[in-house]
Amino acid sequence: MKPGAYCADAVAWAAENGIVLGYGNGNYGPDDSITREQMAAVLYRYAKFKGYDVSVGEETNILSYDDAQTIGEYAIPALQLACGAELIQGSGNKLMPKDGATRAQVAVILTRFCQNVEK
C-alpha cells in the first residue's frame, strides 16, 4: 500500500489487531475486490476482537454446500459463523466462497452482522 493512502490508518489498525492479515510480506490490497470468504474472515476476526459471541456457527454444517471443498481452510470458522448467524445464505446450495462480493451483498452482510452478531 502506498504511504499516505486514504485507508492507511484503518489498514494499519486492523492489521495490528489481527483483523486483516493481507497477502503476506506486508502487502494489502485495499482497492482489490473482496471475496465472500475474505469478507467472512474479516468479520469473524473483528467479532472475536470485540468479544462478540462467535459460537453460533460452531454447529453449522457448511460441508453440506456443493462447493464446500473450495473454501479456504482459513475461512472455515468464519463461514460457519456467517452461515450460522445468517450473514451469508448462498444460492442453489452453493456458498460461492471465491466469488467477489457485490456492493449490494456487502451492504446486506454488514447490515445482518450489525443485527445478528453485534448485539
LUMKE-959835 format. One record per residue: residue number from 1; residue in one letter; x negated, y, z of N, C-alpha, C, O in turn. Coordinates in steps of 0.001 Angstrom, whole numbers, plus 524288, in hexadecimal, padded with zeros to 5 digits. Each point is the difference from the previous one (the first is absolute). Layout:
REM LUMKE-959835
[atom NUM,A,[X,Y,Z],[X,Y,Z],[X,Y,Z],[X,Y,Z]];
...
//
This chain:
REM LUMKE-959835
[atom 1,M,[7FCAC,7FB77,80000],[80354,80489,80000],[7FC79,804CE,80000],[7FBEF,80025,8028F]];
[atom 2,K,[805BB,803AD,7FA8F],[7FCEB,804CB,7FFA4],[80068,80322,80511],[8043B,80078,8023D]];
[atom 3,P,[7F768,801A8,7FF8F],[80035,8035B,804A5],[803BF,8048C,7FF0C],[80014,8024D,7FBC7]];
[atom 4,G,[802F9,7FEEE,80825],[803C0,8044B,7FF8F],[8050A,7FE8A,7FD47],[8033F,80369,7FF09]];
[atom 5,A,[7FD89,7F78F,7FFAD],[804D7,7FE50,7FD87],[8049B,80152,80391],[7FF71,8002B,804C6]];
[atom 6,Y,[8050A,800C0,7F8E4],[804A9,80193,802F0],[80156,7FC47,8046A],[8024D,801A2,803E5]];
[atom 7,C,[7FC51,7F96B,7FB97],[80187,7FC18,803DD],[7FB6B,7FE0D,80342],[80085,7FC2B,802DC]];
[atom 8,A,[7FB10,80664,7FCBC],[7FB41,7FE15,80294],[800B6,7FF61,805E1],[7FE70,7FC06,80234]];
[atom 9,D,[803E0,807CF,80055],[800C1,7FFA4,805AF],[803AC,7FB8A,80172],[7FF07,7FD2C,803C4]];
[atom 10,A,[80531,80230,7F941],[803C5,7FBDB,8011B],[7FD84,7FA9C,7FF2B],[800BF,7FC77,8032D]];
[atom 11,V,[7FC59,802EC,7F89E],[7FD71,7FB02,7FEEE],[7FBE7,7FEDD,80430],[7FF81,7FB90,801C9]];
[atom 12,A,[7FD9A,80867,7FFBF],[7FC06,7FF41,8040F],[8028D,7FE3B,8051D],[7FE14,7FC66,80289]];
[atom 13,W,[8063C,8061D,7FEFC],[802C5,7FE7E,804C9],[80205,7FA63,7FF93],[7FF52,7FCE1,80399]];
[atom 14,A,[80324,801DF,7F807],[80234,7FAC8,7FF56],[7FBB2,7FBDC,7FFE2],[800BD,7FBB4,80207]];
[atom 15,A,[7FAD7,80588,7FBA9],[7FB9C,7FC55,7FFE2],[7FDB9,7FF46,80575],[7FED6,7FB9A,80191]];
[atom 16,E,[80085,808A2,80150],[7FDE4,7FFB3,80554],[8036F,7FCC2,8038E],[7FE16,7FD8E,803AC]];
[atom 17,N,[806F0,80268,7FB48],[803AF,7FD30,8034C],[80197,7FAAF,7FDCC],[8039C,7FD84,801FB]];
[atom 18,G,[7F9AE,800BF,7F9E7],[800F2,7FAD0,7FDDD],[80513,7FF5B,7FD11],[801D8,7FB9D,7FF4D]];
[atom 19,I,[80070,808A4,7FEFB],[804F9,7FFB9,7FD38],[7FF29,7FF2F,7FA2B],[802ED,7FD20,7FD7F]];
[atom 20,V,[7F920,8055F,8005C],[7FE69,7FEFA,7FA9A],[7FA6E,7FDFF,8001F],[7FCC4,801DD,80308]];
[atom 21,L,[80225,7FA50,7F9A2],[7FADF,7FDA1,7FFF3],[7FCF1,8014C,7FB11],[7FB44,7FF2E,7FFD1]];
[atom 22,G,[8075B,802D1,7FC37],[7FD60,80164,7FB27],[7FE6A,7FB36,7FCE7],[8019B,7FB9E,80128]];
[atom 23,Y,[7FB33,80551,7FAE1],[7FE41,7FBDA,7FC83],[7FAAD,7FDE3,8017E],[7FDF3,7FC8C,7FD5B]];
[atom 24,G,[7FFCF,80570,806C9],[7FAC6,7FE6F,8019B],[7FC0E,8042E,7FE95],[800FF,8034F,7FCA9]];
[atom 25,N,[7FA8F,7FC84,805E2],[7FBCC,803CF,7FF1A],[801D1,805A1,80091],[7FDED,80381,7FD72]];
[atom 26,G,[805F2,7FD5E,805E6],[801ED,80556,800E2],[8032F,80231,7FB88],[800E2,804B9,7FFC9]];
[atom 27,N,[800E3,7F7F5,7FC9C],[80318,801CE,7FB8C],[805D0,7FF79,8011C],[801DC,7FBF5,801D2]];
[atom 28,Y,[800ED,8083A,7FD08],[805AE,80021,8008E],[80242,801D6,7FAD5],[7FD4B,8027D,7FCE6]];
[atom 29,G,[8078B,7FC54,80230],[8028F,80195,7FB24],[804FF,802FD,80119],[8043A,7FE15,7FEBF]];
[atom 30,P,[7FB6F,80692,8038F],[804C0,802C3,80182],[80386,80173,7FB6B],[804A1,8010B,800C6]];
[atom 31,D,[7F949,7FF0B,7FA8B],[80338,80138,7FB73],[8019C,7FB19,7FD05],[802AA,80059,7FC02]];
[atom 32,D,[7FBBB,7FB16,805EA],[80181,7FB13,7FD85],[805A5,7FEB5,80157],[8020B,801B1,80403]];
[atom 33,S,[80069,7FB55,7F8A4],[8052E,7FDE7,8014B],[7FF54,7FC26,80475],[7FBE7,7FD8B,80086]];
[atom 34,I,[8081A,801F1,802AA],[7FFCD,7FC5A,80462],[8036C,7FB4E,7FEBE],[8044B,8008F,7FDE8]];
[atom 35,T,[7F9C0,7FACF,80364],[8032A,7FB4D,7FF2E],[8039F,7FF4B,804A2],[7FF60,80276,80415]];
[atom 36,R,[8045F,7FA2A,7FB32],[803BB,7FEF8,8042D],[7FD4B,7FD8C,804B7],[8015A,80135,80474]];
[atom 37,E,[7FAD4,7FB58,7FA9C],[7FD4A,7FD96,80467],[7FC4F,803E0,8029F],[7FF4C,7FFC1,804C0]];
[atom 38,Q,[7FE59,803C8,7F856],[7FCB2,80400,80263],[8033D,80399,80377],[7FE60,8015A,80452]];
[atom 39,M,[80636,80032,7F9C7],[8035B,8036A,8031E],[801BE,7FD39,804FB],[8000B,80252,80437]];
[atom 40,A,[80163,7F8B6,7FB48],[8018A,7FCFF,804A0],[7FB85,7FFBD,803E5],[800D9,80075,804B6]];
[atom 41,A,[7FA62,7FECF,7F959],[7FB72,7FF9E,80378],[7FEFC,80524,802D3],[7FECE,7FFFE,804A8]];
[atom 42,V,[801A5,80456,7F89F],[7FF35,8051D,80279],[80421,800E2,80438],[7FEBA,801BA,8044D]];
[atom 43,L,[80625,7FD1F,7FA83],[80427,800C0,803E1],[7FF63,7FC4C,8049D],[80107,8017E,80474]];
[atom 44,Y,[7FD53,7F9BE,7FA88],[7FF1A,7FC2D,80433],[7FBAE,801ED,803A8],[80099,7FFE1,804C5]];
[atom 45,R,[7FB18,801DF,7F8FD],[7FBA7,801EF,80338],[80192,804E5,80301],[7FE75,800AF,80481]];
[atom 46,Y,[80498,802B5,7F90B],[801D6,804B5,802B1],[80395,7FE7F,8048D],[7FF98,80231,80443]];
[atom 47,A,[803DF,7FA19,7FAD1],[8038C,7FE41,80426],[7FCF2,7FDC4,8049A],[8013C,80120,80483]];
[atom 48,K,[7FAD2,7FBBD,7FA5F],[7FCC0,7FDE6,80431],[7FD1D,8045F,802D8],[7FFA4,7FFF3,804CB]];
[atom 49,F,[7FE50,803CF,7F84A],[7FD3E,8046E,8024F],[80394,80300,803C0],[7FE51,801A2,80433]];
[atom 50,K,[80695,7FF12,7FA47],[803C1,802E8,80332],[80255,7FCB7,80465],[802C1,80211,8035B]];
[atom 51,G,[7FC2F,7F8E2,7FCA9],[8021A,7FCA5,8041A],[80592,7FE40,7FF09],[802A8,7FE58,803A7]];
[atom 52,Y,[7FF2E,801FC,7F786],[80546,7FE3B,7FEBA],[80025,7FA0F,80007],[7FBFF,7FD6B,7FF5C]];
[atom 53,D,[8089A,8007E,80162],[800C2,7FA5A,80016],[7FF92,7FDDD,7FA6F],[8035B,80112,7FCBA]];
[atom 54,V,[7F895,7FBF4,80236],[7FF54,7FDB0,7FAD4],[80163,7FA2D,80011],[7FF36,7FD46,7FC1E]];
[atom 55,S,[802D1,800DA,80835],[8013B,7FA72,8007A],[804D2,7FE6C,7FCDF],[800EA,7FB59,7FF36]];
[atom 56,V,[8022A,80868,7FF02],[804BB,7FECC,7FD0F],[7FED5,7FCAC,7FB37],[8035B,7FD08,7FE41]];
[atom 57,G,[7F7FE,8036A,7FFA4],[7FEBC,7FD0C,7FB50],[7FD6C,7FAC5,800EA],[7FF34,7FD0A,7FC4C]];
[atom 58,E,[7FF7B,801C0,80888],[7FD02,7FB3E,80119],[802C9,7FB02,7FE54],[7FD74,7FC2A,7FE9C]];
[atom 59,E,[807A4,803DA,80182],[802F9,7FB5B,7FE88],[8020E,80051,7FA66],[802D9,7FC89,7FE43]];
[atom 60,T,[7FBB9,8078F,7FEF2],[801E5,800AD,7FAAC],[7FD09,7FC62,7FC50],[7FB31,80009,7FFDF]];
[atom 61,N,[807AA,7FCE2,7FD2B],[7FD9D,7FC45,7FC68],[7FF66,80276,7FA9B],[8037C,7FF96,7FCB7]];
[atom 62,I,[7F81F,802F1,80269],[7FF24,80255,7FADC],[7FE52,7FBEA,7FC00],[7FFD0,8011A,7FB53]];
[atom 63,L,[7FEF8,7FA2D,80683],[7FE7C,7FBDD,7FC63],[80498,7FE1D,7FCB3],[7FF3B,7FD2F,7FC2E]];
[atom 64,S,[8057B,80453,8053B],[80492,7FE6F,7FCF6],[80084,8031E,7FAEF],[80309,7FE8A,7FC91]];
[atom 65,Y,[7FA03,805C1,802EF],[8002D,8030E,7FB31],[7FCD1,7FD49,7FBC7],[7FBE5,7FDC2,8011D]];
[atom 66,D,[805F4,8026F,7FA18],[7FD75,7FD4F,7FBA1],[7FA69,801CB,7FF0C],[7FCCF,7FCF9,7FE0F]];
[atom 67,D,[801F6,807DA,80343],[7FABD,80213,7FEFA],[7FCC1,8008A,804FA],[7FC51,80316,8002A]];
[atom 68,A,[80504,7F9F7,803D6],[7FD34,80059,80500],[7FA33,7FED6,7FF72],[7FCD2,80233,802DC]];
[atom 69,Q,[801C3,7FA62,7F984],[7FA88,7FE99,7FF4A],[7FCBC,8048B,7FDE2],[7FB33,7FFB5,80011]];
[atom 70,T,[80741,8046D,7FE16],[7FD15,8047E,7FDF3],[7FEEF,80425,80427],[7FD4A,803D4,7FEF3]];
[atom 71,I,[804CD,7FB73,805B7],[7FF39,803CF,80436],[7FA5C,7FFB0,801E7],[7FE07,7FBC2,80119]];
[atom 72,G,[7FF6B,808B3,7FF47],[7FABE,80031,80226],[80019,7FE50,805AE],[8039B,80158,802E1]];
[atom 73,E,[7F87B,7FBBC,7FEBC],[7FFDF,7FDFA,80560],[8007D,80462,80405],[80297,7FF62,80401]];
[atom 74,Y,[7FAE4,8050C,7FAE3],[8002D,80467,8039D],[8058D,80214,800C8],[80127,8025F,80405]];
[atom 75,A,[80244,7FCC0,7F82B],[80534,80258,80011],[8043C,7FC66,8021E],[80483,8019D,80066]];
[atom 76,I,[7FA2B,7F997,800F6],[80408,7FC4F,801BD],[802E5,801F0,804DB],[804CD,80039,7FFDD]];
[atom 77,P,[7F88D,80134,80472],[80303,801DC,8047C],[802EF,80511,7FED1],[80438,800F2,8021C]];
[atom 78,A,[7F988,80244,7FA8A],[8028E,804ED,7FE9B],[80505,7FF00,7FCF8],[803F6,80288,80104]];
[atom 79,L,[7FBF3,7F9DC,7FB52],[804B8,7FECC,7FD0B],[803F8,7FD0B,8034B],[804B3,80068,7FF13]];
[atom 80,Q,[7F970,7FC9C,804C6],[803AF,7FD8E,8039F],[80304,80437,802FE],[804C4,7FFAF,80092]];
[atom 81,L,[7F865,80440,80154],[802A8,80451,802A6],[80395,802DF,7FC3A],[80478,8012E,80154]];
[atom 82,A,[7F99E,7FFF5,7F9FC],[80313,802F0,7FC34],[8050E,7FD37,7FE9D],[8040E,80280,7FF57]];
[atom 83,C,[7FBBC,7F857,80036],[804BD,7FD06,7FEDC],[80370,7FF68,804DE],[804C2,8009F,7FFB8]];
[atom 84,G,[7F8D3,7FE2E,804B1],[802F7,7FF4C,804D5],[802C9,804ED,801C2],[80447,7FFB9,8022D]];
[atom 85,A,[7F955,804CC,7FCE7],[80264,80500,80178],[80324,80258,7FB82],[801D7,8046E,80056]];
[atom 86,E,[7FEC1,7F890,7FB78],[80309,80192,7FB6E],[7FDEB,804ED,7FD5F],[80300,80331,7FE03]];
[atom 87,L,[7F7D0,7FD63,80202],[7FD9C,80457,7FD30],[7FFAF,7FEB7,7FA31],[800EE,80356,7FCAA]];
[atom 88,I,[7FDC1,7F7CE,80234],[7FF82,7FE13,7FAA9],[8037B,7FB38,7FF8A],[7FFF3,7FC99,80366]];
[atom 89,Q,[80313,80325,7F867],[8039F,7FBAE,7FF6C],[7FED1,7FC7D,7FB5C],[801EA,7FB98,7FFCF]];
[atom 90,G,[7FB12,8062E,7FC8C],[7FEE2,7FCD2,7FB6F],[80484,80010,7FC29],[80403,80283,800DC]];
[atom 91,S,[7FB38,7FAAA,7FAE7],[803F0,7FFBD,7FBE1],[7FF7B,7FACB,7FD2E],[7FBB0,7FE66,7FE9C]];
[atom 92,G,[808A5,7FF02,8008F],[7FFD8,7FB03,7FD44],[7FC7C,7FC0C,802A4],[7FD3D,7FD16,7FD5B]];
[atom 93,N,[802CF,802C2,807C1],[7FCC1,7FC93,80341],[7FA2B,800E3,7FF3E],[7FCDF,7FC63,80086]];
[atom 94,K,[801B5,8086C,7FE3E],[7FA80,80179,7FF8E],[7FF05,804EE,80326],[8033C,8038F,8001A]];
[atom 95,L,[7F839,7FC9E,8027B],[7FE64,804A9,802F0],[7FCF6,803D8,7FC9E],[7FFD8,804AB,80127]];
[atom 96,M,[7FDCC,7F96B,7FAC7],[7FCE8,80337,7FC70],[7FBC7,80313,802E7],[7FFB3,804C4,7FF6E]];
[atom 97,P,[7FD0A,7F898,803AB],[7FC3D,802AE,80359],[7FBE4,80321,7FD0C],[7FE18,803F1,801FE]];
[atom 98,K,[80089,7FA67,7F95B],[7FBE4,802AA,7FD00],[80234,80452,7FC84],[7FD09,802F1,7FD9F]];
[atom 99,D,[8082C,7FD72,80213],[80260,80418,7FCCA],[7FF61,80544,8029D],[7FFEC,80064,804CA]];
[atom 100,G,[7FFA6,80396,7F816],[7FFC9,80549,80217],[8053A,80182,8025C],[80421,7FE7F,7FE0B]];
[atom 101,A,[7FBA7,80471,8061C],[804C2,801EC,8027C],[8018B,8051A,7FD54],[7FCDF,803A1,7FFA2]];
[atom 102,T,[807EA,7FC9B,7FE89],[801DF,804CB,7FD86],[80106,80426,80429],[80048,7FECD,804A6]];
[atom 103,R,[80042,80604,7F9A8],[8012D,80439,803A7],[8050A,7FEDE,802F8],[8004E,800EF,804B5]];
[atom 104,A,[803A4,7FD10,7F894],[804F9,7FEC7,8028B],[7FF52,7FBA6,80403],[80230,8004C,80445]];
[atom 105,Q,[7FACE,7FBA9,7FA67],[7FF16,7FBC1,803AE],[7FD17,801F1,804CF],[8014F,7FE85,80462]];
[atom 106,V,[7FAC7,804C2,7FAD8],[7FD0E,80230,80464],[803A2,8030F,8039D],[7FFB5,7FF84,804C6]];
[atom 107,A,[803B2,8039E,7F8E8],[803AB,8031C,80324],[8038F,7FC78,80339],[800E5,80105,8049D]];
[atom 108,V,[80120,7FADD,7F8FF],[80379,7FC63,802CB],[7FD00,7FD1E,80446],[801EB,7FF7E,80462]];
[atom 109,I,[7F968,7FEA0,7FA61],[7FCE5,7FD1C,803D3],[7FE9E,80375,804A7],[80054,7FE48,8047B]];
[atom 110,L,[7FE22,8068C,7FA80],[7FEBE,8039A,8044E],[804CD,80137,8034A],[7FFA5,80041,804CA]];
[atom 111,T,[804D0,8007E,7F8B9],[804D8,80100,802E6],[80158,7FB59,8036F],[80154,800A5,80494]];
[atom 112,R,[7FE53,7FAB0,7F93B],[8012A,7FB48,80310],[7FC0F,7FF47,80468],[80168,7FE37,8043D]];
[atom 113,F,[7F9A7,8032A,7FACC],[7FC10,7FFA9,8041C],[80198,8037A,80496],[7FFCC,7FE59,80483]];
[atom 114,C,[801C3,8066A,7FA51],[80196,803A4,80428],[804D2,7FE09,802E7],[80072,800C3,804BA]];
[atom 115,Q,[8031D,7FCC2,7F887],[804D5,7FE1A,80265],[7FF52,7FAD1,802E4],[80251,7FF36,80424]];
[atom 116,N,[7FA8D,7FD4F,7F9B8],[7FFCE,7FAA1,801F6],[7FB31,7FEA0,80348],[80018,7FC3B,802FC]];
[atom 117,V,[7FBB7,806D1,7FC77],[7FB32,7FEC8,802D1],[7FEB1,8044D,803D5],[7FEDD,7FEF4,8048E]];
[atom 118,E,[80149,805CC,7F9A9],[7FE7D,80487,80327],[804A5,801C7,8034A],[8025C,8040F,7FEF5]];
[atom 119,K,[7FEE2,7F8EA,804EF],[80499,80125,80338],[7FE7A,802D9,804EB],[8035F,80149,8032E]];
//
